[in-house]
């Protein structure tokens, strides 16, 4: 086995816990898509092209509403704005990738890919492009496949909230945030993001609280600064 093949399969092994964690989200999206009038094909196509779980769920809830299309677009942008911050941070980690490799890496980047890549880099573990593909491609394939499964069989679950399925997404994000608690200035940045997000949710509304909370965290991180040898938390 070549070094490239070895890196790829190492990425696949690292992807297994992510696949287990995101599996309920893919099924939930498919079920919600079917509930909101999308066909299995449309739900699968949306997962394959948009590939952003939280934004997809916001989108399908707005598609059927009698609101202007630009509001749908900006609402989805507000939810997914955190990926701009992810890209700015991860761009330093994958600096050795070619331009095309970076473009593909960012296209496949989701919250768990970002977190895993950054955590590996902090520990001094190599994150070559072959490893990244092994990490990202299985998750992408599973997500797309589960959109179809959820859309076809999701009607079997009458009330997802009764099984706490609707709580899986925030619970997963909380676990991901806690994974970075060893970074410099983690607590004040997270606290500022949380307070600003809650305030924005009550006074501005969803989904803008996601972006406003993230921007508050960035502002606090910029004001506090970081100690030498540590990366900025975003």
C-alpha positions as a printed NumPy array, in Angstrom:
array([[  0.   ,   0.   ,   0.   ],
       [  1.373,   3.394,  -0.997],
       [  1.594,   6.318,   1.404],
       [ -1.311,   8.006,  -0.384],
       [ -3.499,   4.916,  -0.054],
       [ -2.523,   4.566,   3.59 ],
       [ -3.467,   8.204,   4.252],
       [ -6.801,   7.735,   2.499],
       [ -7.776,   4.698,   4.572],
       [ -6.616,   6.458,   7.728],
       [ -9.085,   9.193,   6.819],
       [-11.839,   6.622,   6.273],
       [-11.201,   5.194,   9.754],
       [-11.389,   8.693,  11.222],
       [-14.674,   9.208,   9.364],
       [-16.453,   6.292,  11.063],
       [-17.311,   8.154,  14.308],
       [-18.486,  11.133,  12.25 ],
       [-20.722,   8.911,  10.122],
       [-22.3  ,   7.425,  13.241],
       [-22.878,  10.914,  14.682],
       [-24.379,  12.488,  11.552],
       [-26.492,   9.496,  10.501],
       [-29.626,  10.655,  12.385],
       [-29.358,  14.118,  10.828],
       [-29.412,  12.784,   7.277],
       [-32.462,  10.659,   7.973],
       [-34.158,  13.523,   9.788],
       [-33.622,  15.865,   6.857],
       [-35.109,  13.37 ,   4.424],
       [-38.138,  12.9  ,   6.672],
       [-38.645,  16.66 ,   7.088],
       [-38.22 ,  17.192,   3.347],
       [-40.951,  14.661,   2.586],
       [-43.175,  16.242,   5.238],
       [-42.745,  19.617,   3.528],
       [-43.681,  18.297,   0.096],
       [-40.338,  17.368,  -1.483],
       [-40.084,  14.121,  -3.415],
       [-37.313,  11.617,  -2.554],
       [-35.467,  12.727,  -5.7  ],
       [-35.696,  16.407,  -4.754],
       [-34.553,  15.705,  -1.194],
       [-31.592,  13.671,  -2.469],
       [-30.663,  16.339,  -5.019],
       [-30.755,  19.025,  -2.334],
       [-28.438,  17.035,  -0.093],
       [-26.054,  16.366,  -2.984],
       [-25.846,  19.994,  -4.1  ],
       [-26.342,  22.077,  -0.953],
       [-24.696,  19.635,   1.493],
       [-25.265,  21.7  ,   4.612],
       [-27.564,  20.061,   7.128],
       [-28.721,  23.02 ,   9.196],
       [-29.19 ,  25.204,   6.114],
       [-31.13 ,  22.468,   4.347],
       [-33.504,  22.125,   7.282],
       [-34.048,  25.875,   7.426],
       [-34.574,  25.945,   3.665],
       [-37.264,  23.286,   3.478],
       [-39.239,  25.005,   6.227],
       [-39.15 ,  28.279,   4.277],
       [-39.815,  26.881,   0.796],
       [-43.488,  26.295,   1.503],
       [-43.993,  29.633,   3.238],
       [-45.421,  32.649,   1.467],
       [-42.264,  34.755,   1.69 ],
       [-39.944,  36.437,  -0.806],
       [-37.203,  34.233,  -2.322],
       [-34.47 ,  36.625,  -1.187],
       [-35.481,  36.022,   2.431],
       [-34.978,  32.289,   1.925],
       [-31.538,  32.895,   0.416],
       [-30.401,  35.247,   3.16 ],
       [-31.789,  33.011,   5.891],
       [-29.772,  30.068,   4.584],
       [-26.722,  32.344,   4.259],
       [-27.124,  33.402,   7.882],
       [-27.111,  29.8  ,   9.068],
       [-24.145,  28.816,   6.924],
       [-22.078,  31.94 ,   7.552],
       [-20.01 ,  30.016,  10.087],
       [-18.374,  28.216,   7.165],
       [-16.704,  31.472,   6.177],
       [-15.049,  31.456,   9.598],
       [-14.201,  27.759,   9.273],
       [-12.554,  28.368,   5.91 ],
       [-10.455,  31.234,   7.23 ],
       [ -9.136,  29.035,  10.032],
       [ -8.713,  25.779,   8.124],
       [ -7.052,  27.565,   5.207],
       [ -3.928,  27.798,   7.346],
       [ -4.026,  24.095,   8.184],
       [ -4.333,  22.93 ,   4.566],
       [ -1.986,  25.55 ,   3.155],
       [  0.068,  22.885,   1.375],
       [ -2.896,  21.764,  -0.755],
       [ -3.041,  22.898,  -4.374],
       [ -5.678,  25.409,  -5.418],
       [ -7.931,  22.695,  -6.849],
       [ -7.452,  20.531,  -3.758],
       [ -8.41 ,  23.438,  -1.524],
       [-11.521,  24.104,  -3.615],
       [-12.637,  20.473,  -3.252],
       [-11.739,  20.413,   0.438],
       [-13.848,  23.488,   1.134],
       [-16.72 ,  22.134,  -0.973],
       [-16.765,  18.979,   1.178],
       [-16.162,  20.827,   4.442],
       [-18.773,  20.454,   7.147],
       [-18.654,  21.04 ,  10.887],
       [-17.16 ,  17.616,  11.769],
       [-14.597,  17.773,   8.93 ],
       [-13.45 ,  21.147,  10.173],
       [-13.266,  20.051,  13.796],
       [-11.428,  16.806,  13.052],
       [ -8.902,  18.478,  10.732],
       [ -8.103,  21.215,  13.212],
       [ -7.82 ,  18.813,  16.144],
       [ -5.453,  16.552,  14.193],
       [ -3.306,  19.514,  13.197],
       [ -3.112,  20.748,  16.791],
       [ -1.78 ,  17.34 ,  17.842],
       [  0.857,  17.421,  15.087],
       [ -0.836,  14.648,  13.083],
       [ -0.477,  15.018,   9.317],
       [ -3.607,  15.947,   7.372],
       [ -2.636,  15.408,   3.698],
       [ -5.171,  15.685,   0.911],
       [ -5.595,  11.909,   0.58 ],
       [ -6.444,  11.708,   4.281],
       [ -8.949,  14.532,   3.91 ],
       [-10.693,  12.786,   1.015],
       [-10.91 ,   9.6  ,   3.069],
       [-12.465,  11.63 ,   5.865],
       [-14.906,  13.645,   3.749],
       [-16.124,  11.405,   0.914],
       [-17.75 ,   8.643,   3.036],
       [-19.619,  11.262,   5.065],
       [-20.845,  12.949,   1.887],
       [-21.991,   9.658,   0.349],
       [-23.813,   8.679,   3.535],
       [-25.511,  12.069,   3.803],
       [-26.852,  11.89 ,   0.261],
       [-28.015,   8.281,   0.632],
       [-29.776,   9.017,   3.906],
       [-31.706,  11.899,   2.405],
       [-33.368,   9.388,   0.078],
       [-33.932,   6.86 ,   2.875],
       [-35.395,   9.51 ,   5.162],
       [-37.692,  10.838,   2.449],
       [-38.95 ,   7.352,   1.596],
       [-39.348,   5.942,   5.087],
       [-39.56 ,   9.091,   7.231],
       [-43.322,   9.004,   7.254],
       [-43.072,   6.021,   9.592],
       [-42.084,   8.455,  12.39 ],
       [-45.16 ,  10.49 ,  13.237],
       [-43.568,  12.841,  15.754],
       [-39.733,  13.159,  15.683],
       [-39.83 ,  15.417,  18.762],
       [-41.35 ,  12.594,  20.82 ],
       [-38.083,  10.671,  20.371],
       [-35.91 ,  13.778,  20.943],
       [-34.615,  13.462,  17.392],
       [-34.994,  17.198,  16.924],
       [-32.5  ,  17.734,  19.776],
       [-29.702,  15.744,  18.129],
       [-28.393,  18.652,  16.074],
       [-27.806,  21.137,  18.93 ],
       [-26.434,  18.323,  21.084],
       [-23.9  ,  17.439,  18.402],
       [-22.819,  21.069,  17.993],
       [-22.34 ,  21.332,  21.755],
       [-20.069,  18.299,  21.714],
       [-18.03 ,  19.771,  18.865],
       [-17.59 ,  23.081,  20.689],
       [-16.449,  21.269,  23.843],
       [-13.785,  19.508,  21.799],
       [-11.957,  22.851,  21.465],
       [-12.035,  23.729,  25.161],
       [ -8.243,  23.352,  25.462],
       [ -7.629,  26.335,  23.187],
       [ -6.554,  29.738,  24.436],
       [ -9.385,  32.073,  25.47 ],
       [-11.967,  29.382,  24.751],
       [-14.294,  30.248,  27.618],
       [-14.734,  34.011,  27.062],
       [-15.164,  33.535,  23.312],
       [-17.761,  30.783,  23.736],
       [-19.541,  32.72 ,  26.491],
       [-19.757,  35.834,  24.311],
       [-21.079,  33.79 ,  21.387],
       [-23.676,  32.091,  23.576],
       [-24.964,  35.289,  25.171],
       [-25.096,  37.145,  21.859],
       [-26.8  ,  34.222,  20.137],
       [-29.501,  33.93 ,  22.811],
       [-30.092,  37.684,  22.762],
       [-30.262,  37.754,  18.969],
       [-32.696,  34.839,  18.961],
       [-35.099,  36.747,  21.19 ],
       [-34.698,  40.229,  19.716],
       [-33.842,  39.558,  16.05 ],
       [-35.076,  36.045,  15.432],
       [-33.943,  32.831,  13.832],
       [-31.772,  32.041,  11.9  ],
       [-29.831,  35.304,  12.3  ],
       [-28.81 ,  34.407,  15.844],
       [-26.342,  31.876,  14.406],
       [-24.31 ,  34.464,  12.495],
       [-24.638,  37.189,  15.13 ],
       [-23.465,  34.824,  17.854],
       [-20.473,  33.793,  15.765],
       [-19.56 ,  37.404,  14.988],
       [-19.713,  38.267,  18.685],
       [-17.266,  35.467,  19.417],
       [-14.921,  36.687,  16.684],
       [-15.066,  40.228,  18.074],
       [-14.202,  39.085,  21.596],
       [-11.366,  36.901,  20.29 ],
       [ -9.953,  39.841,  18.34 ],
       [-10.14 ,  42.126,  21.375],
       [ -8.606,  39.635,  23.802],
       [ -5.988,  38.348,  21.402],
       [ -4.195,  35.04 ,  21.774],
       [ -1.057,  33.959,  23.511],
       [  1.996,  33.157,  21.358],
       [  1.888,  29.633,  20.02 ],
       [ -1.905,  29.372,  20.052],
       [ -4.379,  29.739,  17.222],
       [ -7.306,  32.082,  17.283],
       [-10.592,  30.428,  18.177],
       [-13.437,  31.133,  15.743]])
